[in-house]
Amino acid sequence: MTKDKAETAPKPKGKLKKLLFIGVGALVLIGAGAGAGIYFGALSTHESKPADHYPKLVVRSDGDEEPAAAEGEEGEVAPKVGTVSVPNDKFKVDPRKYEVTYFQIPDAFTTNLADGSGFLQAGISLSTFYDGKVINNIKRQAVPIRSVVLMVLSEQDPALLSTSQGKQRLQRQLTAAINDVLREKEGFGGIDNVYFTSLVIQ
């Protein structure tokens, strides 16, 4: 009798250890699940916020109004308010449905050309189909935008710039570079095109 009791005594301890391990394992899994739920919940909340935070497209009015120009500090125009949210700033915009706003960069850009044989001076204006938030972002990021525009201009070959294809290529390069700055600094680009208001190559 005593021998049987001695043989069976360790068994409850073994069961207790197993139950303890199972309990701890269950707590770890529950904790991991809760942590993942909080993490992914925070991500989805963060991703849903930009709909209100990011610029929205401005629907074209039925009237025959000319496109508004968001001129610099002197001729301030009331910022447009957009109503159409988009999933991201690479959304393909139909120019027939949305209003365009032009914003002229206040000062011209002057830089040496890539081969060192001359210089380029350019005045530029930016167009956007989005609301006043894009214009505010441009103004807020004026310093990095000026920097990247100067870098792009300084890499140009004067022979290419003498052709219309070269100028169009430069427009595309500037548009991409400015959008990259806005995406990095503000989380949203929104520039549709860059237009030359003056272009002097010497």
URNOR-V487633 format. One record per pair of residues at least 6 apart in sequence whose ideal C-beta (glycine too) atoms are under 7 Angstrom apart, sorted by the first residue. I is the first residue (numbers start at 0). J is the second residue. D is the distance in Angstrom with one decimal. If there is no record, write none. Layout:
BEGIN
i=I j=J d=D
i=I j=J d=D
END
This chain:
BEGIN
i=49 j=186 d=6.9
i=50 j=84 d=4.7
i=53 j=186 d=6.9
i=53 j=187 d=4.8
i=54 j=81 d=6.1
i=54 j=129 d=3.8
i=54 j=130 d=5.2
i=54 j=132 d=3.9
i=54 j=133 d=4.8
i=54 j=187 d=6.0
i=54 j=189 d=5.3
i=55 j=81 d=2.9
i=55 j=82 d=6.0
i=55 j=83 d=5.5
i=55 j=84 d=5.4
i=55 j=129 d=6.6
i=55 j=130 d=5.4
i=56 j=81 d=5.2
i=56 j=83 d=4.0
i=56 j=85 d=6.3
i=56 j=92 d=6.6
i=56 j=97 d=4.9
i=56 j=128 d=5.6
i=56 j=129 d=6.0
i=57 j=79 d=4.8
i=57 j=81 d=4.7
i=57 j=97 d=5.8
i=57 j=98 d=4.4
i=57 j=128 d=6.6
i=57 j=129 d=6.9
i=57 j=130 d=5.4
i=58 j=82 d=6.0
i=58 j=83 d=6.2
i=58 j=96 d=6.7
i=58 j=97 d=6.2
i=59 j=96 d=5.9
i=59 j=97 d=5.7
i=59 j=98 d=4.9
i=60 j=98 d=6.9
i=66 j=98 d=6.4
i=66 j=99 d=4.7
i=66 j=100 d=6.7
i=66 j=101 d=6.5
i=67 j=76 d=5.6
i=67 j=79 d=6.8
i=67 j=100 d=5.4
i=68 j=76 d=6.7
i=68 j=101 d=4.7
i=69 j=76 d=5.4
i=69 j=100 d=5.3
i=69 j=101 d=6.9
i=69 j=102 d=4.5
i=69 j=134 d=4.7
i=70 j=76 d=6.4
i=70 j=103 d=6.3
i=71 j=103 d=6.4
i=71 j=105 d=4.6
i=78 j=130 d=6.7
i=78 j=131 d=2.3
i=78 j=134 d=6.2
i=79 j=98 d=6.9
i=79 j=100 d=6.1
i=79 j=130 d=4.8
i=79 j=131 d=5.4
i=80 j=130 d=5.5
i=80 j=131 d=7.0
i=81 j=129 d=5.9
i=81 j=130 d=3.4
i=88 j=182 d=6.8
i=88 j=187 d=4.8
i=88 j=188 d=4.2
i=88 j=189 d=5.3
i=92 j=128 d=4.8
i=92 j=191 d=6.8
i=97 j=128 d=4.2
i=98 j=128 d=6.9
i=99 j=126 d=5.3
i=99 j=128 d=5.7
i=100 j=127 d=5.6
i=100 j=134 d=6.8
i=101 j=124 d=5.2
i=101 j=126 d=5.3
i=102 j=124 d=6.6
i=102 j=125 d=4.9
i=102 j=134 d=5.3
i=102 j=137 d=6.0
i=103 j=124 d=4.4
i=103 j=196 d=6.3
i=104 j=123 d=5.2
i=104 j=124 d=7.0
i=104 j=125 d=7.0
i=107 j=120 d=5.6
i=107 j=121 d=6.4
i=107 j=122 d=4.4
i=107 j=197 d=6.3
i=108 j=120 d=6.9
i=108 j=121 d=5.1
i=108 j=148 d=5.5
i=108 j=149 d=5.8
i=108 j=152 d=5.8
i=109 j=118 d=6.3
i=109 j=120 d=4.6
i=110 j=118 d=6.5
i=110 j=119 d=5.8
i=110 j=149 d=5.2
i=110 j=152 d=4.8
i=110 j=153 d=4.4
i=111 j=118 d=5.2
i=111 j=153 d=6.1
i=112 j=118 d=6.2
i=112 j=119 d=5.6
i=112 j=155 d=6.0
i=112 j=157 d=5.1
i=113 j=153 d=6.7
i=113 j=154 d=5.4
i=113 j=155 d=6.0
i=113 j=156 d=5.7
i=114 j=156 d=6.9
i=114 j=157 d=6.8
i=116 j=157 d=6.8
i=117 j=157 d=5.9
i=117 j=200 d=6.5
i=117 j=201 d=5.1
i=118 j=201 d=5.9
i=119 j=152 d=5.5
i=119 j=155 d=6.4
i=119 j=200 d=5.4
i=120 j=199 d=4.4
i=121 j=152 d=6.3
i=121 j=195 d=6.0
i=121 j=197 d=6.6
i=121 j=198 d=5.1
i=122 j=195 d=6.9
i=122 j=196 d=4.0
i=122 j=197 d=3.9
i=123 j=173 d=6.8
i=123 j=193 d=5.4
i=123 j=194 d=6.7
i=123 j=195 d=6.1
i=123 j=196 d=6.4
i=124 j=194 d=4.7
i=124 j=196 d=5.2
i=125 j=137 d=6.6
i=125 j=177 d=6.8
i=125 j=190 d=5.2
i=125 j=193 d=5.9
i=126 j=191 d=4.8
i=126 j=192 d=4.9
i=126 j=194 d=6.7
i=127 j=133 d=4.6
i=127 j=189 d=5.1
i=127 j=190 d=5.8
i=127 j=191 d=5.7
i=128 j=191 d=5.8
i=129 j=189 d=4.3
i=133 j=189 d=4.1
i=136 j=181 d=5.6
i=136 j=185 d=4.4
i=137 j=144 d=6.6
i=140 j=180 d=5.9
i=140 j=181 d=6.3
i=140 j=184 d=4.9
i=140 j=185 d=6.7
i=143 j=180 d=4.9
i=143 j=184 d=6.5
i=144 j=177 d=5.7
i=144 j=180 d=5.4
i=147 j=176 d=4.7
i=147 j=177 d=6.7
i=147 j=180 d=5.4
i=148 j=173 d=6.2
i=148 j=176 d=6.9
i=151 j=172 d=5.3
i=151 j=173 d=5.6
i=151 j=176 d=5.1
i=155 j=169 d=6.2
i=157 j=200 d=5.7
i=159 j=165 d=3.5
i=160 j=166 d=6.3
i=160 j=169 d=6.7
i=160 j=200 d=5.7
i=170 j=192 d=6.4
i=170 j=193 d=5.1
i=173 j=193 d=4.2
i=174 j=190 d=5.6
i=174 j=192 d=5.7
i=174 j=193 d=5.0
i=177 j=190 d=5.2
i=177 j=193 d=6.9
i=178 j=188 d=3.3
i=178 j=190 d=5.1
i=181 j=187 d=6.4
i=181 j=188 d=4.7
i=181 j=189 d=6.6
i=181 j=190 d=6.9
i=182 j=188 d=5.0
END
